[in-house]
């Protein structure tokens, strides 16, 4: 995490979008009122939940020949020949 920067409340309200971009890049922002720190903006760690193994078991069917080569006339049509 990058070192924190301090901004006053007026600057925080005026430039919130810019400050949030900086926070998403790993910087921490301290918001001060009359020079005294009152709040801290920092990124939130969003952890994705792992999908359980075998979630789609029995729900998908792959037909025989799924990975067979495509017919030449189909490829020609795709290529505009």
N, CA, C and O of each residue as an XYZ file, in Angstrom:
324
protein
N       0.845     -1.178      0.000
C       0.000      0.000      0.000
C       0.889      1.240      0.000
O       1.898      1.283      0.704
N       0.518      2.236     -0.781
C       1.279      3.466     -0.871
C       1.046      4.313      0.377
O       0.041      4.140      1.068
N       1.982      5.238      0.671
C       1.794      6.107      1.829
C       0.526      6.948      1.685
O       0.054      7.191      0.574
N      -0.017      7.389      2.817
C      -1.267      8.140      2.768
C      -1.022      9.609      2.450
O       0.031     10.166      2.760
N      -2.027     10.223      1.822
C      -2.052     11.652      1.550
C      -3.179     12.234      2.376
O      -4.141     11.539      2.701
N      -3.061     13.524      2.720
C      -4.107     14.185      3.484
C      -4.759     15.255      2.632
O      -4.074     16.045      1.983
N      -6.080     15.280      2.633
C      -6.847     16.307      1.921
C      -7.882     16.880      2.874
O      -8.305     16.218      3.822
N      -8.291     18.134      2.610
C      -9.330     18.720      3.463
C     -10.704     18.309      2.952
O     -10.826     17.770      1.852
N     -11.722     18.560      3.739
C     -13.082     18.122      3.412
C     -13.561     18.717      2.092
O     -14.169     18.019      1.281
N     -13.289     20.009      1.872
C     -13.726     20.655      0.631
C     -13.105     19.957     -0.585
O     -13.794     19.679     -1.566
N     -11.814     19.681     -0.512
C     -11.137     18.990     -1.623
C     -11.705     17.589     -1.813
O     -11.873     17.144     -2.948
N     -12.004     16.890     -0.726
C     -12.563     15.538     -0.813
C     -13.927     15.565     -1.503
O     -14.212     14.713     -2.343
N     -14.773     16.542     -1.152
C     -16.092     16.640     -1.782
C     -15.969     17.017     -3.252
O     -16.700     16.499     -4.096
N     -15.046     17.915     -3.553
C     -14.889     18.400     -4.925
C     -14.277     17.347     -5.848
O     -14.648     17.255     -7.018
N     -13.349     16.558     -5.328
C     -12.586     15.630     -6.164
C     -12.753     14.175     -5.735
O     -11.809     13.391     -5.835
N     -13.937     13.808     -5.262
C     -14.150     12.450     -4.759
C     -13.820     11.379     -5.798
O     -13.176     10.384     -5.467
N     -14.248     11.565     -7.040
C     -13.980     10.555     -8.080
C     -12.483     10.349     -8.274
O     -12.019      9.214     -8.385
N     -11.738     11.432     -8.315
C     -10.269     11.321     -8.470
C      -9.646     10.624     -7.276
O      -8.754      9.789     -7.422
N     -10.131     10.979     -6.088
C      -9.589     10.342     -4.880
C      -9.876      8.845     -4.878
O      -9.025      8.048     -4.481
N     -11.073      8.461     -5.321
C     -11.404      7.035     -5.375
C     -10.533      6.290     -6.371
O     -10.189      5.131     -6.140
N     -10.169      6.936     -7.477
C      -9.243      6.309     -8.432
C      -7.894      6.066     -7.773
O      -7.300      5.000     -7.929
N      -7.415      7.067     -7.034
C      -6.134      6.922     -6.339
C      -6.199      5.795     -5.314
O      -5.256      5.016     -5.171
N      -7.322      5.719     -4.601
C      -7.501      4.663     -3.597
C      -7.513      3.300     -4.277
O      -6.927      2.348     -3.762
N      -8.175      3.194     -5.431
C      -8.221      1.901     -6.117
C      -6.843      1.489     -6.624
O      -6.605      0.308     -6.877
N      -5.928      2.459     -6.777
C      -4.548      2.157     -7.164
C      -3.680      1.812     -5.962
O      -2.480      1.579     -6.110
N      -4.281      1.776     -4.763
C      -3.554      1.342     -3.578
C      -3.166      2.449     -2.616
O      -2.583      2.178     -1.566
N      -3.479      3.692     -2.957
C      -3.133      4.793     -2.058
C      -4.181      4.915     -0.949
O      -5.348      4.575     -1.144
N      -3.758      5.393      0.191
C      -4.675      5.646      1.299
C      -4.801      7.158      1.444
O      -3.793      7.865      1.440
N      -6.021      7.658      1.571
C      -6.270      9.096      1.668
C      -6.866      9.397      3.036
O      -7.822      8.748      3.460
N      -6.297     10.387      3.728
C      -6.822     10.845      5.010
C      -7.570     12.147      4.760
O      -7.043     13.046      4.105
N      -8.787     12.256      5.271
C      -9.584     13.467      5.144
C      -9.517     14.202      6.471
O      -9.777     13.631      7.530
N      -9.160     15.496      6.393
C      -8.976     16.289      7.606
C      -9.955     17.455      7.664
O     -10.368     17.996      6.638
N     -10.314     17.824      8.880
C     -11.153     18.999      9.124
C     -10.341     19.930     10.021
O      -9.955     19.565     11.131
N     -10.095     21.113      9.529
C      -9.258     22.088     10.247
C      -7.893     21.492     10.583
O      -7.339     21.741     11.654
N      -7.362     20.702      9.653
C      -6.033     20.119      9.829
C      -5.984     18.870     10.685
O      -4.920     18.269     10.837
N      -7.122     18.466     11.250
C      -7.136     17.266     12.097
C      -7.768     16.106     11.334
O      -8.866     16.249     10.797
N      -7.099     14.971     11.277
C      -7.643     13.809     10.552
C      -8.965     13.351     11.174
O      -9.080     13.195     12.389
N      -9.967     13.138     10.297
C     -11.267     12.667     10.790
C     -11.728     11.386     10.104
O     -12.590     10.679     10.627
N     -11.158     11.080      8.927
C     -11.590      9.875      8.207
C     -10.464      9.390      7.308
O      -9.527     10.122      6.991
N     -10.589      8.138      6.911
C      -9.584      7.522      6.031
C     -10.296      6.826      4.884
O     -11.222      6.045      5.102
N      -9.860      7.111      3.653
C     -10.350      6.385      2.477
C      -9.324      5.325      2.139
O      -8.147      5.631      1.946
N      -9.762      4.091      2.066
C      -8.854      3.014      1.667
C      -9.649      1.998      0.860
O     -10.877      1.945      0.932
N      -8.930      1.200      0.099
C      -9.614      0.229     -0.758
C     -10.208     -0.904      0.069
O      -9.761     -1.194      1.179
N     -11.212     -1.524     -0.495
C     -11.877     -2.657      0.143
C     -11.401     -3.915     -0.565
O     -11.445     -3.994     -1.792
N     -10.952     -4.883      0.190
C     -10.551     -6.154     -0.402
C     -11.803     -6.973     -0.673
O     -12.502     -7.401      0.246
N     -12.067     -7.178     -1.949
C     -13.223     -7.974     -2.339
C     -12.718     -9.371     -2.676
O     -11.993     -9.566     -3.651
N     -13.106    -10.322     -1.868
C     -12.678    -11.693     -2.104
C     -13.810    -12.444     -2.778
O     -14.940    -12.484     -2.291
N     -13.474    -13.034     -3.909
C     -14.479    -13.801     -4.636
C     -14.608    -15.177     -4.016
O     -13.620    -15.828     -3.675
N     -15.821    -15.591     -3.883
C     -16.099    -16.900     -3.323
C     -15.834    -17.951     -4.403
O     -16.324    -17.829     -5.526
N     -15.075    -18.960     -4.070
C     -14.773    -20.026     -5.021
C     -16.024    -20.852     -5.284
O     -16.778    -21.176     -4.367
N     -16.224    -21.180     -6.530
C     -17.359    -22.038     -6.878
C     -17.036    -23.469     -6.483
O     -15.902    -23.914     -6.654
N     -17.996    -24.183     -5.967
C     -17.734    -25.567     -5.562
C     -17.434    -26.456     -6.762
O     -18.057    -26.332     -7.816
N     -16.480    -27.345     -6.585
C     -16.113    -28.278     -7.637
C     -17.311    -29.161     -7.964
O     -17.989    -29.664     -7.068
N     -17.561    -29.342     -9.260
C     -18.648    -30.198     -9.693
C     -20.010    -29.523     -9.667
O     -21.035    -30.205     -9.671
N     -20.038    -28.202     -9.641
C     -21.279    -27.452     -9.549
C     -22.268    -27.799    -10.663
O     -23.475    -27.848    -10.427
N     -21.765    -28.037    -11.868
C     -22.643    -28.310    -13.014
C     -22.704    -29.798    -13.378
O     -23.193    -30.152    -14.451
N     -22.223    -30.647    -12.513
C     -22.216    -32.069    -12.806
C     -23.643    -32.565    -13.082
O     -24.559    -32.340    -12.291
N     -23.804    -33.237    -14.209
C     -25.091    -33.783    -14.581
C     -26.021    -32.781    -15.254
O     -27.126    -33.143    -15.659
N     -25.587    -31.516    -15.380
C     -26.429    -30.493    -15.979
C     -26.019    -30.166    -17.410
O     -26.799    -29.586    -18.165
N     -24.802    -30.536    -17.780
C     -24.314    -30.283    -19.133
C     -24.096    -31.601    -19.850
O     -23.629    -32.579    -19.266
N     -24.441    -31.607    -21.115
C     -24.199    -32.806    -21.911
C     -23.428    -32.392    -23.160
O     -23.832    -31.480    -23.882
N     -22.331    -33.066    -23.397
C     -21.529    -32.809    -24.587
C     -21.765    -33.958    -25.549
O     -21.488    -35.118    -25.246
N     -22.276    -33.611    -26.699
C     -22.622    -34.638    -27.682
C     -21.378    -35.266    -28.310
O     -20.316    -34.647    -28.378
N     -21.534    -36.484    -28.757
C     -20.450    -37.173    -29.460
C     -20.108    -36.365    -30.715
O     -21.001    -35.869    -31.401
N     -18.846    -36.239    -31.001
C     -18.409    -35.500    -32.182
C     -18.283    -34.001    -31.951
O     -18.044    -33.252    -32.898
N     -18.441    -33.547    -30.704
C     -18.361    -32.123    -30.387
C     -17.062    -31.497    -30.884
O     -17.060    -30.378    -31.397
N     -15.960    -32.224    -30.728
C     -14.664    -31.664    -31.102
C     -14.149    -32.176    -32.449
O     -12.962    -32.047    -32.747
N     -15.034    -32.755    -33.263
C     -14.649    -33.176    -34.617
C     -14.373    -31.942    -35.469
O     -14.942    -30.880    -35.219
N     -13.505    -32.069    -36.475
C     -13.226    -30.939    -37.361
C     -14.507    -30.486    -38.070
O     -15.389    -31.292    -38.369
N     -14.586    -29.179    -38.332
C     -15.747    -28.633    -39.034
C     -15.687    -29.018    -40.514
O     -14.597    -29.155    -41.070
N     -16.848    -29.194    -41.157
C     -16.866    -29.528    -42.585
C     -16.253    -28.385    -43.418
O     -16.365    -27.210    -43.067
N     -15.608    -28.763    -44.521
C     -14.941    -27.775    -45.375
C     -15.908    -26.713    -45.903
O     -15.556    -25.535    -45.966
N     -17.124    -27.120    -46.283
C     -18.072    -26.147    -46.825
C     -18.503    -25.138    -45.750
O     -18.785    -23.986    -46.083
N     -18.560    -25.532    -44.487
C     -18.905    -24.627    -43.405
C     -17.779    -23.616    -43.189
O     -18.034    -22.422    -43.026
N     -16.548    -24.091    -43.189
C     -15.397    -23.192    -43.035
C     -15.336    -22.207    -44.193
O     -15.054    -21.025    -43.992
N     -15.601    -22.692    -45.418
C     -15.588    -21.824    -46.587
C     -16.654    -20.724    -46.445
O     -16.401    -19.570    -46.791
N     -17.816    -21.073    -45.949
C     -18.884    -20.084    -45.766
C     -18.472    -19.037    -44.722
O     -18.749    -17.850    -44.890
N     -17.818    -19.474    -43.659
C     -17.354    -18.527    -42.633
C     -16.314    -17.571    -43.197
O     -16.283    -16.392    -42.845
N     -15.476    -18.083    -44.063
C     -14.404    -17.267    -44.653
C     -14.881    -16.471    -45.851
O     -14.111    -15.696    -46.418
N     -16.126    -16.643    -46.248
C     -16.666    -15.889    -47.375
C     -16.233    -16.401    -48.730
O     -16.191    -15.647    -49.703
N     -15.907    -17.692    -48.798
C     -15.489    -18.262    -50.097
C     -16.660    -18.906    -50.780
O     -16.516    -19.440    -51.879
